[in-house]
Amino acid sequence: MPLGPERPEGAPAADLAVLAAAFRGALERARAASPAGREQMLGDALAYRDEALLRAVLSAALEAGQDALLDVWAAREGRTALLTEVRALLLRTGIDPRTLAGAA
């Protein structure tokens, strides 16, 4: 799942810094948004292929326990099986999913 800042392999440090800054700004907005606001942000991220915004919205949704928004992302991107598998693995291992996004 696309969580946290994007870190393309082999990207120069300056590019990684820009990607991290874009993610942090988007994450701040996503955390401050209402659940409906995050849903709108997800729609924008998918429509405009904004990777930083997508990662921020999914990270904030995970932190907030907004599972329905993760389901929306999975359905729209054809990743339902992946999300189901991740949830099953987390359940079996007892890992708190919020730790994946850095909240807990």
C-alpha positions as CSV (number, residue, x, y, z in Angstrom):
1,M,0.0,0.0,0.0
2,P,1.3,3.5,-0.8
3,L,2.0,4.9,2.7
4,G,4.5,7.4,3.8
5,P,6.6,9.5,1.5
6,E,7.5,8.1,-1.9
7,R,11.2,7.0,-2.1
8,P,12.0,6.0,-5.6
9,E,15.1,3.8,-5.8
10,G,18.1,5.6,-7.0
11,A,16.5,9.1,-6.6
12,P,19.0,11.8,-5.7
13,A,18.8,13.2,-2.1
14,A,17.5,16.5,-3.4
15,D,14.5,14.8,-5.1
16,L,13.8,12.7,-2.0
17,A,13.8,15.9,0.1
18,V,11.2,17.5,-2.2
19,L,9.1,14.3,-2.2
20,A,9.2,14.2,1.6
21,A,8.3,17.9,1.9
22,A,5.3,17.4,-0.4
23,F,4.2,14.4,1.6
24,R,4.5,16.2,4.9
25,G,2.4,19.1,3.7
26,A,-0.3,16.9,2.3
27,L,-0.2,14.7,5.4
28,E,-0.8,17.8,7.6
29,R,-3.9,18.7,5.5
30,A,-5.2,15.1,5.4
31,R,-4.9,14.8,9.2
32,A,-6.8,18.0,9.7
33,A,-9.5,17.1,7.3
34,S,-12.8,15.5,8.2
35,P,-13.5,11.9,7.0
36,A,-15.5,13.4,4.1
37,G,-12.7,15.8,3.4
38,R,-10.2,13.0,3.2
39,E,-12.6,11.2,0.8
40,Q,-12.6,14.2,-1.5
41,M,-8.8,14.4,-1.2
42,L,-8.5,10.8,-2.3
43,G,-10.7,11.5,-5.3
44,D,-8.4,14.4,-6.2
45,A,-5.3,12.4,-5.7
46,L,-6.5,9.6,-8.0
47,A,-7.9,12.0,-10.6
48,Y,-4.7,14.0,-10.9
49,R,-2.3,11.1,-10.1
50,D,-0.9,13.1,-7.2
51,E,1.3,10.4,-5.5
52,A,2.2,12.6,-2.4
53,L,-1.5,13.4,-1.8
54,L,-2.5,9.8,-2.3
55,R,0.1,8.5,0.2
56,A,-0.8,11.3,2.7
57,V,-4.5,10.6,2.5
58,L,-4.1,6.8,2.9
59,S,-1.6,7.3,5.8
60,A,-4.0,9.7,7.6
61,A,-7.0,7.3,6.9
62,L,-5.0,4.4,8.4
63,E,-4.0,6.5,11.4
64,A,-7.7,7.6,12.0
65,G,-9.0,4.1,11.5
66,Q,-11.0,5.2,8.5
67,D,-11.1,1.7,7.0
68,A,-13.9,2.6,4.6
69,L,-11.6,5.0,2.8
70,L,-9.0,2.3,2.4
71,D,-11.8,0.2,0.8
72,V,-12.7,3.0,-1.6
73,W,-9.0,3.3,-2.7
74,A,-8.7,-0.5,-3.1
75,A,-11.8,-0.8,-5.1
76,R,-11.0,2.1,-7.4
77,E,-7.4,0.9,-8.0
78,G,-8.2,-2.8,-8.3
79,R,-6.4,-3.6,-5.1
80,T,-9.1,-5.2,-3.1
81,A,-7.3,-8.5,-2.9
82,L,-4.2,-6.8,-1.7
83,L,-6.0,-4.9,1.0
84,T,-7.8,-8.1,2.2
85,E,-4.4,-9.9,2.4
86,V,-2.8,-7.1,4.3
87,R,-5.6,-7.0,6.8
88,A,-5.5,-10.8,7.2
89,L,-1.7,-10.6,7.8
90,L,-2.1,-7.8,10.4
91,L,-4.8,-9.7,12.2
92,R,-2.8,-12.9,12.3
93,T,0.4,-11.1,13.5
94,G,-1.4,-8.8,15.9
95,I,0.3,-5.7,14.4
96,D,-1.6,-2.5,15.0
97,P,-2.2,-1.1,11.5
98,R,-1.7,2.5,12.7
99,T,2.0,1.7,13.2
100,L,2.3,1.2,9.5
101,A,1.6,4.9,9.0
102,G,3.7,6.0,12.0
103,A,0.8,7.1,14.2
104,A,1.2,4.7,17.1
